[in-house]
Amino acid sequence: GGVGEVLASLSSSDPLFSLRLVYDLLYYFIIIIIVLNLIFGVIIDTFAALRSQKQEKELLLRNTCFICGLDRKAFDNRDTSFEAHIESQHEPWNYLYFVVLLRTKEATEFTGPESYVANMIEVS
């Protein structure tokens, strides 16, 4: 089946041996090395892009309040630090508990704000 079967085996004393050697080496360099390096380059670039997206998300989570969206810089000249704002004013665990409550509670027993938040969670 392949190209190798079509090409006849040449001995080193054959006058076409040097041309065949050049042809085989060019095939090796062009097809194998260059094409595989192109494929590996695409793979490496894809992983680099994924890593940079992950770093951007981590930076956003470290420097932006998840609840209200305020930036860390907004707390530079205030009495409250960014960490204290997140831990004491918002308490993210309470939001998680609230979402768990909404998932375990019957929809017919929701209050007005609970039904609004449950609808917003379903939409997103």
TIGU-69008 format. One line per 10 residues: number of its first residue (from 0); their letters; for each residue x, y, z of N, C-alpha, C, O. Coordinates in pm, whole numbers, padded with zeros to 5 digits. Layout:
NUM> a> X/Y/Z/X/Y/Z/X/Y/Z/X/Y/Z | ... .
This chain:
0> ggvgevlasl> 00053/-00119/00000/00000/00000/00000/00059/00133/00000/-00006/00223/-00053 | 00178/00159/00055/00226/00295/00067/00327/00333/-00039/00356/00254/-00129 | 00381/00453/-00027/00479/00502/-00123/00608/00422/-00113/00678/00404/-00213 | 00640/00375/00005/00762/00298/00024/00765/00169/-00054/00872/00122/-00093 | 00648/00111/-00078/00642/-00012/-00155/00661/00014/-00305/00712/-00072/-00377 | 00619/00132/-00351/00633/00166/-00492/00778/00192/-00527/00825/00154/-00634 | 00851/00257/-00436/00991/00288/-00461/01074/00162/-00441/01063/00095/-00339 | 01155/00132/-00538/01238/00012/-00532/01355/00034/-00438/01404/00146/-00423 | 01400/-00074/-00376/01518/-00067/-00291/01642/-00053/-00378/01657/-00124/-00478 | 01728/00039/-00340/01850/00063/-00417/01971/00025/-00334/01973/00044/-00212 .
10> sssdplfslr> 02070/-00029/-00400/02195/-00058/-00331/02284/00065/-00336/02259/00157/-00414 | 02385/00068/-00253/02472/00185/-00248/02555/00202/-00375/02609/00311/-00398 | 02567/00101/-00456/02643/00113/-00581/02555/00165/-00697/02607/00197/-00804 | 02427/00173/-00676/02335/00220/-00780/02357/00370/-00803/02375/00443/-00705 | 02355/00419/-00928/02377/00562/-00954/02264/00651/-00900/02286/00769/-00874 | 02146/00598/-00882/02034/00677/-00829/02026/00674/-00676/01935/00733/-00618 | 02121/00606/-00612/02118/00594/-00467/02126/00730/-00397/02055/00755/-00300 | 02215/00816/-00447/02231/00947/-00383/02105/01032/-00399/02067/01103/-00306 | 02040/01026/-00515/01914/01099/-00534/01805/01045/-00442/01727/01121/-00385 | 01801/00913/-00429/01701/00852/-00341/01727/00890/-00196/01633/00913/-00120 .
20> lvydllyyfi> 01853/00897/-00157/01888/00936/-00020/01844/01080/00006/01787/01110/00111 | 01869/01170/-00089/01827/01310/-00077/01675/01318/-00070/01621/01393/00012 | 01606/01242/-00155/01460/01241/-00156/01405/01194/-00021/01313/01255/00033 | 01459/01087/00034/01413/01033/00162/01439/01132/00276/01354/01150/00363 | 01556/01196/00275/01587/01293/00380/01499/01417/00371/01453/01469/00472 | 01476/01465/00247/01387/01580/00231/01245/01546/00279/01179/01628/00344 | 01200/01426/00247/01069/01384/00294/01066/01385/00447/00971/01435/00508 | 01170/01331/00507/01177/01327/00653/01174/01468/00711/01097/01496/00803 | 01256/01556/00658/01263/01692/00713/01134/01770/00689/01085/01838/00779 | 01080/01763/00570/00962/01843/00537/00838/01789/00607/00770/01863/00678 .
30> iiiivlnlif> 00810/01664/00587/00685/01609/00638/00692/01585/00788/00607/01633/00864 | 00790/01513/00830/00794/01471/00969/00827/01587/01062/00750/01615/01154 | 00935/01653/01041/00979/01756/01136/00894/01881/01128/00842/01926/01230 | 00877/01938/01011/00806/02066/00999/00658/02052/01032/00604/02132/01108 | 00592/01952/00974/00449/01937/00999/00422/01902/01144/00330/01958/01204 | 00499/01813/01203/00479/01780/01344/00509/01900/01433/00440/01921/01534 | 00609/01979/01399/00635/02100/01478/00521/02200/01466/00489/02269/01563 | 00459/02209/01350/00342/02295/01336/00228/02247/01425/00163/02327/01493 | 00205/02118/01425/00099/02062/01509/00130/02084/01657/00043/02126/01733 | 00253/02056/01698/00291/02078/01837/00283/02226/01874/00246/02259/01987 .
40> gviidtfaal> 00317/02314/01781/00306/02458/01808/00163/02500/01834/00137/02582/01922 | 00070/02446/01757/-00072/02477/01778/-00116/02427/01915/-00188/02497/01987 | -00074/02308/01952/-00110/02251/02082/-00053/02336/02194/-00123/02367/02291 | 00073/02374/02184/00137/02454/02288/00071/02591/02298/00049/02640/02409 | 00040/02654/02184/-00028/02784/02186/-00166/02774/02250/-00208/02865/02321 | -00236/02664/02225/-00368/02646/02285/-00357/02635/02435/-00436/02697/02508 | -00261/02558/02484/-00243/02546/02628/-00199/02679/02690/-00239/02712/02801 | -00118/02754/02620/-00076/02886/02670/-00196/02980/02679/-00208/03056/02775 | -00285/02975/02581/-00405/03059/02586/-00496/03018/02701/-00552/03103/02770 | -00510/02888/02722/-00592/02840/02835/-00531/02883/02968/-00604/02920/03060 .
50> rsqkqekell> -00398/02877/02978/-00332/02918/03101/-00351/03068/03126/-00374/03109/03240 | -00343/03149/03022/-00361/03293/03040/-00506/03325/03077/-00531/03416/03157 | -00603/03252/03020/-00743/03272/03060/-00764/03236/03206/-00836/03306/03278 | -00702/03128/03250/-00713/03087/03391/-00651/03192/03482/-00707/03224/03587 | -00537/03246/03443/-00471/03349/03525/-00556/03476/03531/-00561/03541/03635 | -00622/03512/03421/-00709/03630/03420/-00828/03610/03514/-00866/03702/03586 | -00885/03491/03513/-00997/03461/03603/-00953/03467/03749/-01024/03522/03833 | -00836/03409/03778/-00785/03412/03915/-00757/03555/03960/-00786/03591/04074 | -00702/03636/03872/-00675/03776/03903/-00805/03851/03929/-00813/03932/04021 | -00905/03824/03849/-01035/03888/03868/-01096/03848/04002/-01151/03932/04072 .
60> lrntcficgl> -01087/03721/04038/-01143/03675/04166/-01065/03731/04284/-01124/03757/04389 | -00935/03749/04269/-00855/03802/04380/-00873/03952/04398/-00858/04001/04510 | -00906/04024/04292/-00909/04170/04300/-01047/04232/04284/-01058/04355/04281 | -01151/04152/04273/-01286/04203/04257/-01378/04129/04353/-01370/04007/04367 | -01466/04203/04419/-01563/04142/04509/-01662/04062/04425/-01722/04114/04332 | -01678/03936/04460/-01765/03846/04384/-01912/03888/04395/-01989/03866/04302 | -01949/03947/04505/-02089/03979/04530/-02128/04114/04468/-02223/04121/04390 | -02054/04220/04502/-02095/04353/04456/-02014/04404/04337/-02053/04502/04274 | -01902/04340/04304/-01825/04378/04187/-01729/04495/04209/-01672/04546/04113 | -01711/04539/04333/-01617/04648/04359/-01474/04599/04343/-01441/04485/04377 .
70> drkafdnrdt> -01390/04687/04292/-01249/04655/04269/-01170/04675/04398/-01210/04753/04484 | -01059/04604/04410/-00973/04618/04527/-00923/04762/04544/-00904/04809/04656 | -00904/04832/04433/-00854/04970/04439/-00953/05064/04505/-00914/05168/04558 | -01080/05029/04504/-01181/05114/04565/-01166/05120/04717/-01222/05209/04781 | -01090/05029/04775/-01074/05023/04920/-00938/05075/04965/-00902/05058/05082 | -00862/05137/04876/-00729/05186/04912/-00733/05296/05018/-00653/05293/05111 | -00822/05389/05006/-00827/05504/05098/-00943/05495/05196/-00988/05598/05247 | -00992/05378/05223/-01103/05361/05316/-01056/05296/05444/-00945/05243/05453 | -01142/05302/05544/-01109/05239/05673/-01118/05086/05664/-01046/05015/05734 | -01206/05037/05578/-01226/04894/05564/-01135/04841/05452/-01127/04899/05344 .
80> sfeahiesqh> -01067/04731/05480/-00983/04670/05376/-01069/04585/05284/-01185/04556/05313 | -01011/04548/05173/-01083/04467/05076/-01120/04331/05136/-01232/04284/05116 | -01029/04269/05209/-01055/04139/05270/-01164/04149/05374/-01250/04061/05383 | -01161/04257/05455/-01266/04274/05556/-01401/04298/05490/-01504/04252/05540 | -01401/04370/05379/-01525/04393/05305/-01587/04260/05261/-01707/04239/05275 | -01504/04173/05208/-01555/04044/05159/-01602/03957/05274/-01709/03897/05266 | -01523/03950/05381/-01554/03857/05490/-01666/03907/05581/-01748/03827/05626 | -01669/04037/05610/-01767/04083/05708/-01893/04143/05644/-02003/04121/05695 | -01879/04216/05536/-01995/04281/05478/-02076/04188/05388/-02198/04202/05379 | -02011/04095/05323/-02085/04009/05231/-02097/03865/05279/-02198/03800/05256 .
90> epwnylyfvv> -01996/03815/05346/-01993/03677/05393/-02040/03582/05284/-02155/03540/05284 | -01954/03548/05191/-01992/03464/05075/-02056/03331/05114/-02137/03277/05038 | -02020/03278/05229/-02081/03151/05271/-02231/03165/05291/-02307/03071/05266 | -02276/03282/05336/-02419/03303/05353/-02492/03298/05218/-02606/03251/05210 | -02426/03346/05113/-02487/03338/04980/-02497/03193/04935/-02595/03153/04873 | -02395/03114/04965/-02399/02972/04932/-02511/02902/05009/-02585/02822/04953 | -02522/02933/05139/-02629/02874/05218/-02765/02913/05162/-02857/02831/05161 | -02779/03036/05116/-02905/03081/05060/-02939/03005/04932/-03055/02968/04910 | -02839/02980/04847/-02862/02905/04724/-02901/02761/04757/-02988/02703/04692 | -02836/02703/04858/-02872/02567/04900/-03015/02565/04954/-03090/02472/04926 .
100> llrtkeatef> -03052/02667/05030/-03190/02678/05079/-03289/02683/04964/-03393/02618/04969 | -03257/02761/04862/-03347/02771/04747/-03359/02638/04673/-03466/02606/04620 | -03253/02561/04669/-03257/02433/04599/-03334/02327/04678/-03393/02236/04619 | -03333/02338/04810/-03400/02237/04893/-03544/02274/04927/-03624/02187/04961 | -03578/02400/04919/-03713/02447/04956/-03808/02431/04837/-03769/02446/04722 | -03931/02401/04867/-04034/02390/04763/-04057/02528/04700/-04058/02630/04769 | -04076/02530/04570/-04096/02657/04499/-04225/02725/04541/-04238/02847/04530 | -04321/02649/04587/-04449/02708/04630/-04438/02780/04764/-04526/02857/04801 | -04329/02754/04837/-04309/02816/04968/-04215/02936/04963/-04183/02993/05068 | -04170/02976/04844/-04078/03090/04830/-04147/03219/04869/-04266/03238/04845 .
110> tgpesyvanm> -04069/03309/04929/-04114/03447/04947/-04085/03522/04817/-04029/03465/04724 | -04122/03648/04811/-04098/03726/04690/-03952/03733/04651/-03918/03702/04537 | -03861/03774/04743/-03719/03779/04707/-03661/03641/04675/-03576/03628/04587 | -03707/03539/04746/-03656/03405/04719/-03696/03359/04578/-03614/03301/04507 | -03819/03384/04538/-03861/03343/04404/-03787/03423/04296/-03754/03369/04191 | -03759/03552/04323/-03684/03632/04227/-03542/03575/04209/-03495/03558/04096 | -03476/03547/04320/-03339/03495/04314/-03339/03356/04251/-03249/03325/04172 | -03437/03273/04282/-03443/03139/04223/-03461/03149/04072/-03400/03073/03997 | -03544/03243/04026/-03562/03263/03881/-03433/03312/03817/-03398/03269/03707 | -03362/03402/03884/-03235/03452/03830/-03130/03343/03822/-03050/03341/03728 .
120> ievs> -03129/03253/03919/-03032/03141/03917/-03065/03049/03801/-02974/03001/03732 | -03193/03022/03778/-03232/02934/03668/-03197/02994/03533/-03157/02922/03441 | -03212/03126/03520/-03182/03193/03393/-03032/03188/03363/-02992/03169/03249 | -02951/03206/03466/-02806/03206/03445/-02755/03068/03452/-02635/03046/03436 .
